[in-house]
Amino acid sequence: MIASLHGTILEKTPGYVVIECGGVGYEASIPLGTYNDLPSVGSECRLFVRHVVRQDDEQLFGFSSKDDRAIFDMLLAVNGVGPKLAICVLGGMTSQDFKRCVADGDAKRLGSVKGIGKKTAERIIVELRGRINPLEALSTPSKDGKNDAALHDTILALSQLGFAQDVAAKMVQAALDAGADASRPDDLLRHALAAR
């Protein structure tokens, strides 16, 4: 199975990219976010891919991050969601936004993505809710990891106070939206409890 491609970009459009690796050009379907992350034609790049084999077809789907590829894989596990619909989801929102939609049960936001209706959005949320960590959905990846630790500590503290983990994650998100300092668990906790 092909897991990644590293080579020179020969062609690049919002729907697909062709990367030459060792003299062979590989075409991969890509979401819009990956298109925006790729360098210009003629540049070198690495693409994380998923090789999907069907009875009558073989396709490569490319992503600029492992996280996007993991979301793609999760979406393929949902009944009625195929590779093209999974690419549409990742084209309509970032993987972080997708995780938040699932963790928050926001079928309206997920259903606003082109190609996803209300019923499909609800099915995706029901089937994937247990696979998305509310803390991971809430935290914005940071290079130093400091905010991730503060978010984790605050959600843990709220859980110990008796709040369910998903409720605690929503409380912390509300505190962040209200301007709480994301690097200080005590400030986050105070704001989260005050908003309750």
CYANA upper distance limits for C-alpha pairs under 8 A (distance plus 0.5 A):
  1 MET  CA     51 HIS  CA      6.85
  2 ILE  CA     49 VAL  CA      7.27
  2 ILE  CA     50 ARG  CA      7.30
  2 ILE  CA     51 HIS  CA      6.39
  3 ALA  CA     48 PHE  CA      6.57
  3 ALA  CA     49 VAL  CA      5.65
  3 ALA  CA     50 ARG  CA      6.61
  3 ALA  CA     51 HIS  CA      7.90
  4 SER  CA     46 ARG  CA      7.47
  4 SER  CA     47 LEU  CA      6.01
  4 SER  CA     48 PHE  CA      4.81
  4 SER  CA     49 VAL  CA      5.51
  4 SER  CA     50 ARG  CA      8.41
  5 LEU  CA     19 ILE  CA      7.88
  5 LEU  CA     21 CYS  CA      7.49
  5 LEU  CA     46 ARG  CA      6.09
  5 LEU  CA     47 LEU  CA      5.66
  5 LEU  CA     48 PHE  CA      7.02
  5 LEU  CA     49 VAL  CA      7.60
  6 HIS  CA     19 ILE  CA      8.10
  6 HIS  CA     21 CYS  CA      6.80
  6 HIS  CA     44 GLU  CA      7.79
  6 HIS  CA     45 CYS  CA      6.22
  6 HIS  CA     46 ARG  CA      4.84
  6 HIS  CA     47 LEU  CA      6.95
  7 GLY  CA     19 ILE  CA      6.34
  7 GLY  CA     20 GLU  CA      5.88
  7 GLY  CA     21 CYS  CA      5.26
  7 GLY  CA     22 GLY  CA      8.17
  7 GLY  CA     44 GLU  CA      5.82
  7 GLY  CA     45 CYS  CA      6.23
  7 GLY  CA     46 ARG  CA      7.20
  8 THR  CA     19 ILE  CA      5.90
  8 THR  CA     20 GLU  CA      5.72
  8 THR  CA     21 CYS  CA      7.40
  8 THR  CA     41 VAL  CA      8.21
  8 THR  CA     42 GLY  CA      6.28
  8 THR  CA     43 SER  CA      5.99
  8 THR  CA     44 GLU  CA      4.87
  8 THR  CA     45 CYS  CA      6.80
  9 ILE  CA     17 VAL  CA      7.70
  9 ILE  CA     18 VAL  CA      6.46
  9 ILE  CA     19 ILE  CA      5.02
  9 ILE  CA     20 GLU  CA      6.88
  9 ILE  CA     40 SER  CA      7.93
  9 ILE  CA     41 VAL  CA      5.56
  9 ILE  CA     42 GLY  CA      5.71
  9 ILE  CA     43 SER  CA      6.28
  9 ILE  CA     44 GLU  CA      6.80
  9 ILE  CA     45 CYS  CA      7.55
 10 LEU  CA     17 VAL  CA      8.15
 10 LEU  CA     18 VAL  CA      5.93
 10 LEU  CA     19 ILE  CA      6.16
 10 LEU  CA     20 GLU  CA      7.00
 10 LEU  CA     25 GLY  CA      8.21
 10 LEU  CA     41 VAL  CA      6.27
 10 LEU  CA     42 GLY  CA      6.57
 11 GLU  CA     17 VAL  CA      6.02
 11 GLU  CA     18 VAL  CA      5.49
 11 GLU  CA     19 ILE  CA      7.76
 11 GLU  CA     41 VAL  CA      6.62
 12 LYS  CA     16 TYR  CA      6.71
 12 LYS  CA     17 VAL  CA      4.93
 12 LYS  CA     18 VAL  CA      6.99
 12 LYS  CA     35 TYR  CA      7.96
 12 LYS  CA     40 SER  CA      8.39
 12 LYS  CA     41 VAL  CA      7.07
 13 THR  CA     17 VAL  CA      6.68
 13 THR  CA     35 TYR  CA      7.55
 14 PRO  CA     30 ILE  CA      7.74
 14 PRO  CA     31 PRO  CA      7.65
 14 PRO  CA     32 LEU  CA      6.08
 14 PRO  CA     35 TYR  CA      6.04
 15 GLY  CA     29 SER  CA      6.29
 15 GLY  CA     30 ILE  CA      5.99
 15 GLY  CA     31 PRO  CA      6.97
 15 GLY  CA     32 LEU  CA      7.48
 15 GLY  CA     35 TYR  CA      8.18
 16 TYR  CA     27 GLU  CA      7.27
 16 TYR  CA     28 ALA  CA      5.99
 16 TYR  CA     29 SER  CA      4.72
 16 TYR  CA     30 ILE  CA      5.59
 16 TYR  CA     31 PRO  CA      8.46
 16 TYR  CA     35 TYR  CA      8.39
 17 VAL  CA     27 GLU  CA      6.16
 17 VAL  CA     28 ALA  CA      6.01
 17 VAL  CA     29 SER  CA      7.09
 17 VAL  CA     30 ILE  CA      7.46
 17 VAL  CA     35 TYR  CA      8.47
 18 VAL  CA     25 GLY  CA      6.46
 18 VAL  CA     26 TYR  CA      5.80
 18 VAL  CA     27 GLU  CA      4.80
 18 VAL  CA     28 ALA  CA      6.92
 19 ILE  CA     25 GLY  CA      5.84
 19 ILE  CA     26 TYR  CA      5.77
 19 ILE  CA     27 GLU  CA      7.08
 20 GLU  CA     24 VAL  CA      5.75
 20 GLU  CA     25 GLY  CA      4.59
 20 GLU  CA     26 TYR  CA      6.71
 21 CYS  CA     25 GLY  CA      6.80
 21 CYS  CA     26 TYR  CA      7.94
 27 GLU  CA     60 LEU  CA      7.34
 28 ALA  CA     49 VAL  CA      8.32
 28 ALA  CA     59 GLN  CA      7.52
 28 ALA  CA     60 LEU  CA      5.11
 28 ALA  CA     61 PHE  CA      5.41
 28 ALA  CA     62 GLY  CA      5.97
 29 SER  CA     59 GLN  CA      8.29
 29 SER  CA     60 LEU  CA      6.81
 29 SER  CA     61 PHE  CA      5.20
 29 SER  CA     62 GLY  CA      6.45
 30 ILE  CA     34 THR  CA      6.68
 30 ILE  CA     35 TYR  CA      7.18
 30 ILE  CA     61 PHE  CA      6.36
 30 ILE  CA     62 GLY  CA      5.57
 30 ILE  CA     63 PHE  CA      6.80
 30 ILE  CA     87 ILE  CA      7.41
 31 PRO  CA     35 TYR  CA      7.03
 31 PRO  CA     62 GLY  CA      8.33
 31 PRO  CA     63 PHE  CA      7.82
 31 PRO  CA     87 ILE  CA      5.93
 31 PRO  CA     88 CYS  CA      7.30
 31 PRO  CA     90 LEU  CA      6.32
 31 PRO  CA     91 GLY  CA      4.95
 32 LEU  CA     36 ASN  CA      6.85
 32 LEU  CA     90 LEU  CA      8.05
 32 LEU  CA     91 GLY  CA      5.17
 32 LEU  CA     92 GLY  CA      8.15
 33 GLY  CA     37 ASP  CA      6.84
 33 GLY  CA     90 LEU  CA      7.85
 33 GLY  CA     91 GLY  CA      6.49
 33 GLY  CA     94 THR  CA      7.71
 34 THR  CA     38 LEU  CA      6.72
 34 THR  CA     62 GLY  CA      8.22
 34 THR  CA     63 PHE  CA      6.11
 34 THR  CA     64 SER  CA      5.63
 37 ASP  CA     64 SER  CA      7.13
 38 LEU  CA     45 CYS  CA      7.71
 38 LEU  CA     64 SER  CA      7.86
 39 PRO  CA     43 SER  CA      6.61
 39 PRO  CA     44 GLU  CA      8.13
 39 PRO  CA     45 CYS  CA      7.66
 46 ARG  CA     64 SER  CA      7.99
 47 LEU  CA     62 GLY  CA      6.35
 47 LEU  CA     63 PHE  CA      6.20
 47 LEU  CA     64 SER  CA      6.00
 47 LEU  CA     65 SER  CA      8.10
 48 PHE  CA     62 GLY  CA      6.09
 48 PHE  CA     63 PHE  CA      5.61
 48 PHE  CA     64 SER  CA      6.69
 48 PHE  CA     65 SER  CA      6.92
 48 PHE  CA     66 LYS  CA      6.84
 48 PHE  CA     69 ARG  CA      7.47
 49 VAL  CA     60 LEU  CA      6.84
 49 VAL  CA     61 PHE  CA      5.86
 49 VAL  CA     62 GLY  CA      4.83
 49 VAL  CA     63 PHE  CA      6.59
 49 VAL  CA     69 ARG  CA      7.55
 50 ARG  CA     60 LEU  CA      6.25
 50 ARG  CA     61 PHE  CA      5.74
 50 ARG  CA     62 GLY  CA      7.09
 50 ARG  CA     69 ARG  CA      7.65
 51 HIS  CA     58 GLU  CA      7.74
 51 HIS  CA     59 GLN  CA      6.42
 51 HIS  CA     60 LEU  CA      5.18
 51 HIS  CA     61 PHE  CA      7.06
 52 VAL  CA     58 GLU  CA      6.28
 52 VAL  CA     59 GLN  CA      5.83
 52 VAL  CA     60 LEU  CA      6.77
 52 VAL  CA     61 PHE  CA      8.19
 53 VAL  CA     57 ASP  CA      6.61
 53 VAL  CA     58 GLU  CA      5.01
 53 VAL  CA     59 GLN  CA      7.08
 54 ARG  CA     58 GLU  CA      6.54
 62 GLY  CA     69 ARG  CA      8.20
 63 PHE  CA     68 ASP  CA      6.60
 63 PHE  CA     69 ARG  CA      6.48
 64 SER  CA     68 ASP  CA      7.77
 65 SER  CA     69 ARG  CA      7.13
 66 LYS  CA     70 ALA  CA      6.65
 67 ASP  CA     71 ILE  CA      6.82
 67 ASP  CA     95 SER  CA      7.48
 68 ASP  CA     72 PHE  CA      6.69
 68 ASP  CA     90 LEU  CA      7.84
 68 ASP  CA     95 SER  CA      6.28
 69 ARG  CA     73 ASP  CA      6.75
 70 ALA  CA     74 MET  CA      6.76
 71 ILE  CA     75 LEU  CA      6.64
 71 ILE  CA     95 SER  CA      7.15
 72 PHE  CA     76 LEU  CA      6.82
 72 PHE  CA     83 PRO  CA      8.19
 72 PHE  CA     86 ALA  CA      6.27
 72 PHE  CA     87 ILE  CA      7.61
 72 PHE  CA     90 LEU  CA      8.06
 73 ASP  CA     77 ALA  CA      7.13
 74 MET  CA     78 VAL  CA      7.53
 74 MET  CA    128 LEU  CA      7.85
 75 LEU  CA     81 VAL  CA      6.94
 75 LEU  CA     82 GLY  CA      8.29
 75 LEU  CA     86 ALA  CA      6.29
 75 LEU  CA    124 ILE  CA      7.86
 76 LEU  CA     81 VAL  CA      6.19
 76 LEU  CA     82 GLY  CA      6.21
 76 LEU  CA     83 PRO  CA      6.93
 76 LEU  CA     86 ALA  CA      7.28
 77 ALA  CA     81 VAL  CA      7.99
 78 VAL  CA    123 ARG  CA      8.10
 78 VAL  CA    124 ILE  CA      6.72
 78 VAL  CA    127 GLU  CA      6.89
 78 VAL  CA    128 LEU  CA      8.13
 79 ASN  CA    123 ARG  CA      8.44
 80 GLY  CA    120 THR  CA      8.45
 81 VAL  CA     85 LEU  CA      6.49
 81 VAL  CA     86 ALA  CA      7.08
 82 GLY  CA     86 ALA  CA      6.70
 83 PRO  CA     87 ILE  CA      6.67
 84 LYS  CA     88 CYS  CA      6.80
 85 LEU  CA     89 VAL  CA      6.87
 85 LEU  CA    115 GLY  CA      7.27
 85 LEU  CA    116 ILE  CA      8.13
 86 ALA  CA     90 LEU  CA      6.95
 87 ILE  CA     91 GLY  CA      6.46
 88 CYS  CA     92 GLY  CA      6.60
 88 CYS  CA    113 VAL  CA      7.93
 88 CYS  CA    114 LYS  CA      7.41
 88 CYS  CA    115 GLY  CA      7.37
 89 VAL  CA     93 MET  CA      6.89
 89 VAL  CA    113 VAL  CA      6.84
 89 VAL  CA    114 LYS  CA      8.28
 89 VAL  CA    116 ILE  CA      8.15
 90 LEU  CA     94 THR  CA      6.57
 90 LEU  CA     95 SER  CA      7.10
 90 LEU  CA     98 PHE  CA      8.43
 92 GLY  CA    113 VAL  CA      5.92
 92 GLY  CA    114 LYS  CA      7.64
 93 MET  CA     97 ASP  CA      6.47
 93 MET  CA     98 PHE  CA      6.92
 93 MET  CA    113 VAL  CA      8.20
 94 THR  CA     98 PHE  CA      6.73
 95 SER  CA     99 LYS  CA      6.70
 96 GLN  CA    100 ARG  CA      6.83
 96 GLN  CA    137 ALA  CA      6.78
 96 GLN  CA    140 THR  CA      7.79
 97 ASP  CA    101 CYS  CA      6.69
 97 ASP  CA    137 ALA  CA      8.30
 98 PHE  CA    102 VAL  CA      6.82
 98 PHE  CA    110 LEU  CA      7.87
 99 LYS  CA    103 ALA  CA      6.54
 99 LYS  CA    132 ILE  CA      6.91
 99 LYS  CA    136 GLU  CA      8.27
 99 LYS  CA    137 ALA  CA      5.35
100 ARG  CA    104 ASP  CA      6.31
100 ARG  CA    106 ASP  CA      8.43
100 ARG  CA    134 PRO  CA      8.16
100 ARG  CA    137 ALA  CA      5.34
100 ARG  CA    138 LEU  CA      6.90
101 CYS  CA    105 GLY  CA      6.20
101 CYS  CA    106 ASP  CA      5.21
101 CYS  CA    107 ALA  CA      7.48
101 CYS  CA    109 ARG  CA      7.35
101 CYS  CA    110 LEU  CA      6.87
101 CYS  CA    125 ILE  CA      8.30
102 VAL  CA    106 ASP  CA      6.91
102 VAL  CA    107 ALA  CA      8.32
102 VAL  CA    124 ILE  CA      8.15
102 VAL  CA    125 ILE  CA      5.48
102 VAL  CA    128 LEU  CA      7.44
102 VAL  CA    129 ARG  CA      6.16
102 VAL  CA    132 ILE  CA      7.67
103 ALA  CA    125 ILE  CA      8.33
103 ALA  CA    129 ARG  CA      6.44
103 ALA  CA    132 ILE  CA      6.88
103 ALA  CA    133 ASN  CA      7.82
103 ALA  CA    134 PRO  CA      6.11
103 ALA  CA    137 ALA  CA      7.04
103 ALA  CA    166 ASP  CA      7.63
104 ASP  CA    166 ASP  CA      8.13
104 ASP  CA    170 LYS  CA      8.03
105 GLY  CA    122 GLU  CA      8.48
105 GLY  CA    125 ILE  CA      6.61
105 GLY  CA    129 ARG  CA      8.32
106 ASP  CA    110 LEU  CA      6.95
106 ASP  CA    125 ILE  CA      8.50
107 ALA  CA    111 GLY  CA      6.14
107 ALA  CA    118 LYS  CA      7.14
107 ALA  CA    121 ALA  CA      5.76
107 ALA  CA    122 GLU  CA      6.05
107 ALA  CA    125 ILE  CA      7.65
108 LYS  CA    112 SER  CA      6.80
108 LYS  CA    118 LYS  CA      7.53
108 LYS  CA    121 ALA  CA      8.23
109 ARG  CA    113 VAL  CA      7.91
110 LEU  CA    116 ILE  CA      7.78
110 LEU  CA    121 ALA  CA      6.20
111 GLY  CA    116 ILE  CA      5.67
111 GLY  CA    117 GLY  CA      5.55
111 GLY  CA    118 LYS  CA      5.62
111 GLY  CA    120 THR  CA      8.00
111 GLY  CA    121 ALA  CA      5.70
112 SER  CA    116 ILE  CA      7.42
112 SER  CA    117 GLY  CA      7.96
116 ILE  CA    120 THR  CA      6.45
116 ILE  CA    121 ALA  CA      6.75
117 GLY  CA    121 ALA  CA      6.59
118 LYS  CA    122 GLU  CA      6.69
119 LYS  CA    123 ARG  CA      6.65
120 THR  CA    124 ILE  CA      6.62
121 ALA  CA    125 ILE  CA      6.78
122 GLU  CA    126 VAL  CA      6.66
123 ARG  CA    127 GLU  CA      6.54
124 ILE  CA    128 LEU  CA      6.40
125 ILE  CA    129 ARG  CA      5.91
128 LEU  CA    132 ILE  CA      7.07
132 ILE  CA    136 GLU  CA      7.85
132 ILE  CA    137 ALA  CA      7.44
133 ASN  CA    137 ALA  CA      6.67
134 PRO  CA    138 LEU  CA      6.56
134 PRO  CA    165 GLN  CA      7.57
134 PRO  CA    166 ASP  CA      6.31
134 PRO  CA    169 ALA  CA      6.50
135 LEU  CA    139 SER  CA      6.57
135 LEU  CA    151 LEU  CA      7.71
135 LEU  CA    152 HIS  CA      6.95
135 LEU  CA    155 ILE  CA      7.95
135 LEU  CA    169 ALA  CA      6.82
136 GLU  CA    140 THR  CA      8.35
138 LEU  CA    169 ALA  CA      7.10
138 LEU  CA    173 GLN  CA      7.21
139 SER  CA    147 ASN  CA      8.08
139 SER  CA    148 ASP  CA      6.52
139 SER  CA    151 LEU  CA      7.36
140 THR  CA    148 ASP  CA      8.12
141 PRO  CA    145 GLY  CA      7.82
141 PRO  CA    148 ASP  CA      7.77
142 SER  CA    146 LYS  CA      7.84
142 SER  CA    147 ASN  CA      7.36
142 SER  CA    148 ASP  CA      7.70
145 GLY  CA    149 ALA  CA      7.03
146 LYS  CA    150 ALA  CA      6.99
146 LYS  CA    183 SER  CA      6.82
147 ASN  CA    151 LEU  CA      6.58
147 ASN  CA    182 ALA  CA      6.20
147 ASN  CA    183 SER  CA      5.40
147 ASN  CA    184 ARG  CA      8.45
148 ASP  CA    152 HIS  CA      6.58
149 ALA  CA    153 ASP  CA      6.57
150 ALA  CA    154 THR  CA      6.64
150 ALA  CA    182 ALA  CA      7.24
150 ALA  CA    183 SER  CA      6.16
150 ALA  CA    184 ARG  CA      6.40
150 ALA  CA    185 PRO  CA      5.33
151 LEU  CA    155 ILE  CA      6.67
151 LEU  CA    172 VAL  CA      7.97
151 LEU  CA    182 ALA  CA      7.59
151 LEU  CA    183 SER  CA      8.44
151 LEU  CA    185 PRO  CA      7.21
151 LEU  CA    188 LEU  CA      8.39
152 HIS  CA    156 LEU  CA      6.54
153 ASP  CA    157 ALA  CA      6.59
153 ASP  CA    185 PRO  CA      6.79
154 THR  CA    158 LEU  CA      6.74
154 THR  CA    172 VAL  CA      7.86
154 THR  CA    185 PRO  CA      5.79
154 THR  CA    186 ASP  CA      8.04
154 THR  CA    188 LEU  CA      7.09
154 THR  CA    189 LEU  CA      6.22
155 ILE  CA    159 SER  CA      6.58
155 ILE  CA    165 GLN  CA      7.40
155 ILE  CA    168 ALA  CA      5.96
155 ILE  CA    169 ALA  CA      6.57
155 ILE  CA    172 VAL  CA      7.52
156 LEU  CA    160 GLN  CA      6.75
156 LEU  CA    165 GLN  CA      8.41
157 ALA  CA    161 LEU  CA      6.88
157 ALA  CA    189 LEU  CA      8.26
158 LEU  CA    162 GLY  CA      7.12
158 LEU  CA    163 PHE  CA      6.21
158 LEU  CA    165 GLN  CA      8.43
158 LEU  CA    168 ALA  CA      6.25
158 LEU  CA    189 LEU  CA      8.03
159 SER  CA    163 PHE  CA      5.26
159 SER  CA    164 ALA  CA      6.38
159 SER  CA    165 GLN  CA      6.41
159 SER  CA    168 ALA  CA      7.00
163 PHE  CA    167 VAL  CA      6.70
163 PHE  CA    168 ALA  CA      6.29
164 ALA  CA    168 ALA  CA      6.53
165 GLN  CA    169 ALA  CA      6.63
166 ASP  CA    170 LYS  CA      6.85
167 VAL  CA    171 MET  CA      6.72
168 ALA  CA    172 VAL  CA      6.73
169 ALA  CA    173 GLN  CA      6.70
170 LYS  CA    174 ALA  CA      6.67
171 MET  CA    175 ALA  CA      6.77
171 MET  CA    192 ALA  CA      5.67
171 MET  CA    193 LEU  CA      8.14
171 MET  CA    195 ALA  CA      8.10
171 MET  CA    196 ARG  CA      7.89
172 VAL  CA    176 LEU  CA      6.70
172 VAL  CA    188 LEU  CA      7.08
172 VAL  CA    189 LEU  CA      7.91
172 VAL  CA    192 ALA  CA      5.99
173 GLN  CA    177 ASP  CA      6.64
174 ALA  CA    178 ALA  CA      6.68
174 ALA  CA    192 ALA  CA      7.28
174 ALA  CA    195 ALA  CA      7.99
175 ALA  CA    179 GLY  CA      7.02
175 ALA  CA    180 ALA  CA      5.99
175 ALA  CA    188 LEU  CA      6.60
175 ALA  CA    189 LEU  CA      8.49
175 ALA  CA    191 HIS  CA      5.64
175 ALA  CA    192 ALA  CA      5.42
175 ALA  CA    195 ALA  CA      7.70
176 LEU  CA    180 ALA  CA      5.44
176 LEU  CA    181 ASP  CA      7.65
176 LEU  CA    182 ALA  CA      7.17
176 LEU  CA    188 LEU  CA      7.71
178 ALA  CA    191 HIS  CA      8.28
180 ALA  CA    187 ASP  CA      6.62
180 ALA  CA    188 LEU  CA      6.01
180 ALA  CA    191 HIS  CA      6.87
181 ASP  CA    187 ASP  CA      6.61
181 ASP  CA    188 LEU  CA      6.86
182 ALA  CA    187 ASP  CA      8.46
182 ALA  CA    188 LEU  CA      7.11
184 ARG  CA    188 LEU  CA      6.83
185 PRO  CA    189 LEU  CA      6.45
186 ASP  CA    190 ARG  CA      6.63
187 ASP  CA    191 HIS  CA      6.69
188 LEU  CA    192 ALA  CA      6.46
189 LEU  CA    193 LEU  CA      6.62
190 ARG  CA    194 ALA  CA      6.57
191 HIS  CA    195 ALA  CA      6.67
192 ALA  CA    196 ARG  CA      7.05
